[in-house]
Amino acid sequence: MLEYIIFILSLAALLYSAKLITDSAIHFAKVLGASDFIVGATVVALGTSLPELTSSIEAMRSGLPGIVIGDVIGSNIANIALVLGITSIFYIIKTKRNILKKDIPFLFISAFATLVVLIDFKITLIEGILLLATYIAYLAYSIKIHKDHDRHKKAKLKPSSIPLFFIGVAGIIYSAKYLISSSTLIMSSLGISEAIIGFILIAIGTSLPELATSLVAARKGKTDLMIGDIIGSNTFNSLVVLGASSFIETVSAPSSFITAAIPSMLLLTVFLAYVVYDKKITKLEGATLLALYIIILAVIL
């Protein structure tokens, strides 16, 4: 029972620390006058993906590479099907931007890159470097095509945001350590694999920042920021989290899990491209996404 309490408390601390970092980073971006989409695709996406990154690095340091694969693929699936599904049920998501033409292609590239590097069920250091290089190209591309879109007036810097940022950094590092150690105990007590623990417990938990961000953004009509966060987070997970984890040691997971999870992620990416074709996501489409998530959980389990 103690391991479950530690898991919940460390997850809460991880998410709160990520929020401190994200809020500070958003403020820094506004000081620079960045657009909604760039803030969503870069700063917010980075902030909401920090739980995945820190927990994955800690998992690699603890010799649990399966958790990394499960967390990344599980988070990507949850971001599209669970986060976007729930948000679309409460709010009709509309955007004036041509997401299908400008942004979905890189989401496809990141998903396909994940498939390619995991074709042999492991990610080596060289493959990790290539993933990180692809992310840098995506970042440069996004900033270039969106730098003049919906540009904000520059905000004034709040001095308090600087110490809050570093408090968040310290909090996220220590909470990730306890999150992984408690996950290991839970895994042992339930007798299930690393990948499943990562896919369910850690992936859903670390996707909560995306869900909170999406609901708030949709309520305020900031759909570009919300869509940018989803696309940016998934791209970050596939390219940076997996890439950075391979620097510690080769990342691997059971072939049975990968052969079920990767096609599910690709299927959802294709479906996302379909639902945003008319620049809106309806309540029915949101319910369909949520239903697909439940089906995927049943298949993988």
CORMOSUL-V174371 format. One record per backbone hydrogen bond with DSSP energy under -0.5 kcal/mol. CO is the residue of the C=O (numbers start at 1). NH is the residue of the N-H. Records with the same first field share a line. If there is no record, write none. Layout:
CO: NH ; NH
This chain:
1: 5
2: 6
3: 7
4: 8
5: 9
6: 10
7: 11
8: 12
9: 13
10: 14
11: 15
12: 16
13: 17
14: 18
15: 19
16: 20
17: 21
18: 22
19: 23
20: 24
21: 25
22: 26
23: 27
24: 28
25: 29
26: 30
27: 31
28: 32
29: 34
30: 33 ; 155
33: 152
35: 39
36: 40
37: 41
38: 42 ; 43
39: 44
40: 45
42: 46
43: 47
44: 48
45: 49
46: 50
47: 50
49: 53
50: 54
51: 55
52: 56
53: 57
54: 58
55: 59
56: 60
57: 61
58: 62
59: 64
60: 63
64: 67 ; 68
65: 69
66: 70
67: 71
68: 72
69: 73
70: 74
71: 75
72: 76
73: 77
74: 78
75: 79
76: 80
77: 81 ; 82
78: 82 ; 83
79: 84
82: 86
83: 87
84: 88
85: 89
86: 90
87: 91
91: 93
92: 94
93: 281
97: 99
98: 102
99: 103 ; 104
103: 106 ; 107
104: 108
105: 109
106: 110
107: 111
108: 112
109: 113
110: 114
111: 115
112: 116
113: 117
114: 118
116: 119
117: 122
118: 121
121: 253
123: 251
124: 128
125: 129
126: 130
127: 131
128: 132
129: 133
130: 134
131: 135
132: 136
133: 137
134: 138
135: 139
136: 140
137: 141
138: 142
139: 143
140: 144
141: 145
142: 146
143: 147
146: 149
148: 151
150: 36
157: 159
158: 161
159: 162 ; 163
160: 164
161: 165
162: 166
163: 167
164: 168
165: 169
166: 170
167: 171
168: 172
169: 173
170: 174
171: 175
172: 176
173: 177
174: 178
175: 179
176: 180
177: 181
178: 182
179: 183
180: 184
181: 185
182: 186
183: 187
184: 188
185: 189
186: 190
187: 191 ; 192
193: 197
194: 198
195: 199
196: 200
197: 201 ; 202
198: 203
200: 204
201: 205
202: 206
203: 207
204: 207
205: 208
207: 211
208: 212
209: 213
210: 214
211: 215
212: 216
213: 217
214: 218
215: 219
216: 220
217: 222
218: 221
221: 223
222: 226
223: 227
224: 228
225: 229
226: 230
227: 231
228: 232
229: 233
230: 234
231: 235
232: 236
233: 237
234: 238
235: 239
236: 240 ; 241
237: 242
239: 243
240: 244
241: 245
242: 246
244: 247
245: 248 ; 249
251: 123
254: 258
255: 259
256: 260
257: 260 ; 261
258: 262
260: 264
261: 265
262: 266
263: 267
264: 268
265: 269
266: 270
267: 271
268: 272
269: 273
270: 274
271: 275
272: 276
274: 277
275: 280
276: 279
279: 95
281: 93
282: 286
283: 287
284: 288
285: 289
286: 290
287: 291
288: 292
289: 293
290: 294
291: 295
292: 296
293: 297
294: 298
295: 299
296: 300
297: 301
